[in-house]
């Protein structure tokens, strides 16, 4: 028979149970409440619409937005289910086609070629951690996942440092946040099946910038002039608007 002393020692050596599970339970209770509210107030109230979405989707927008938890495009712009095909990544980047396959260009390919969306909207935002990392890094040639991914925005960082060197760091980051959006708009045209639809007037490419410090939104459209955009050439934009 095991001695009480040994049994007590075994019990004392057992790992302490973390209370993370209790917090997790509370989180999911809240999510359950939200889901049931959605089902009652939206799904069942618009049952015919949701049943039609089960058959097919025909969104007008493809949205590339940042993974940042503060900038959900559906909340900010009011997209309803079926209205926008959305991909989110760090710093809302679109890599050029020559960089090879990523989940972002896979989503673009499906949205453009299969869903035939009419608009691609790249949405950036203020206080972007990815852009701050880009502007803070001296050398992007590293095995770090973030460094590797943010190297897609390196040209925007270089343009910003040349054009806005007189500004403080936060102002440079803000400049780069917008410059990076424009770089992504140009990168979209490196995909032949995107440029072909833009050329035919079947697809428009837009940039958007959400400043959540004062809740304003800027929107602009790439002005395609009928010739391919060279990597380091300037782009022109039209239909600039500021909301809020």
HELIX and SHEET records of a PDB file:
HELIX    1   1 UNK A    4  UNK A   13  1                                  10    
HELIX    2   2 UNK A   20  UNK A   38  1                                  19    
HELIX    3   3 UNK A   39  UNK A   43  3                                   5    
HELIX    4   4 UNK A   44  UNK A   46  5                                   3    
HELIX    5   5 UNK A   47  UNK A   55  1                                   9    
HELIX    6   6 UNK A   73  UNK A   77  1                                   5    
HELIX    7   7 UNK A   90  UNK A   92  5                                   3    
HELIX    8   8 UNK A   97  UNK A   99  5                                   3    
HELIX    9   9 UNK A  103  UNK A  109  1                                   7    
HELIX   10  10 UNK A  110  UNK A  114  3                                   5    
HELIX   11  11 UNK A  129  UNK A  136  1                                   8    
HELIX   12  12 UNK A  145  UNK A  150  1                                   6    
HELIX   13  13 UNK A  151  UNK A  153  5                                   3    
HELIX   14  14 UNK A  154  UNK A  163  1                                  10    
HELIX   15  15 UNK A  169  UNK A  188  1                                  20    
HELIX   16  16 UNK A  192  UNK A  199  1                                   8    
SHEET    1   A 6 UNK A  84  UNK A  89  0                                        
SHEET    2   A 6 UNK A  61  UNK A  66  1                                        
SHEET    3   A 6 UNK A 119  UNK A 125  1                                        
SHEET    4   A 6 UNK A 204  UNK A 211  1                                        
SHEET    5   A 6 UNK A 216  UNK A 222 -1                                        
SHEET    6   A 6 UNK A 237  UNK A 243 -1                                        
END                                                                             
